[in-house]
Amino acid sequence: MDNSMDLVKNDTQGIQLYQQLPKPWEEAGMRTHKWLSNSEVVLNRITPSDRMHEVNLDRDPLPSAKTLGVMWHASEDTFTFVSHIAEQDCEWTKRIFLSRIATLFDPLGLMVPFLIRAKILMQEVWLHGLEWNERLPQELFAKINAWFAELSIFVRDENFRMFTTKERNASQEAYGTAVYIKVEYQDGFSSVCLVASKTKVAPLQFISTACLELMGVVLSNRLAKSVANALSKEKKSITFWTDSANVLWWIRGYSHTFKPFVANRVGEIQMSSSPERWRHIPITMNPADYLARRVKLVEILNLKSWWEGPEYLRKDEQCG
């Protein structure tokens, strides 16, 4: 059993979680332990034997905890993506490359503009028709080694809480969506940050860019539902953005008038989101465009528009 992470609104709920959770686990023959919280109030109510062994309330900072490859730093209340750098002299085969990229776990999709390149490389490896243990061609060796070399500079922490806006984009190589949150404070200040993202490699068979963009919108719709449910947010708080005029026209039309490929996907979108919640964003302002491009890791780490969204979201959502 791996570690689990839960978010609660305040200290009272944190204490209640500690008091109530052990019983159902005990009925299943398991014991909850290694408790960690970023609240000293909650930690003081947790029996010392149930805390993480590294927890010492007289010492600062608190330790970090890892689950499914994601590191949580309790003191700062931030998450870190955990990377694994390949050996320099690795003899790449299809089996080894697939096993290595499978260890790069990014459940929130914070680094997908970089990670999607590995998936595209895997598709390229597959197209060579090699056996699982057959050595890869030299040109693939160079691309794979260059990609893994970028992991050595990886350092990034982010904090995630609420959700309101979403954007998507596509190319002939990949399509995806990015979710941003907007928090408005009583003093009028607004902040926006990345909360989750998801990408998929484009199918090998030819599909028009417009249809790939529609697939990206479907991905947005599904991710929106998942995130909204997790954060107990209403659908009306969700705003969708796309840089595709074709997709907007489809969404605002009658799905039964389109061909099956478009009709099925537009129907799904219309059933779970309102057409007026879909708006247009120029491609030059769309941070989701990074998902469909071969972006280097050092670029992603320094792209403010990726981590904080387009500037206009902090001022006025009305873009176009």
Secondary structure, DSSP 8 states (H G I E B T S, - for coil): --------SSHHHHHHHHHHTHHHHHHTT-----B--S-HHHHHHS-GGGB-TT--TTSSS--EEEETTEEEETTTTEEEE------TT---BHHHHHHHHHT---TT-TTHHHHHHHHHHHHHHHHTT--TTSB--HHHHHHHHHHHHGGGG---EE------EEEEEE-SSEEEEEEEEEEE-TTS-EEEEEEEEEEEE--SS---HHHHHHHHHHHHHHHHHHHHHHTT--GGG-EEEES-HHHHHHHTS-GGGS-HHHHHHHHHHHHHS-GGGEEE--GGG-GGGGGGS---HHHHHT-HHHHH--GGGGT-S---
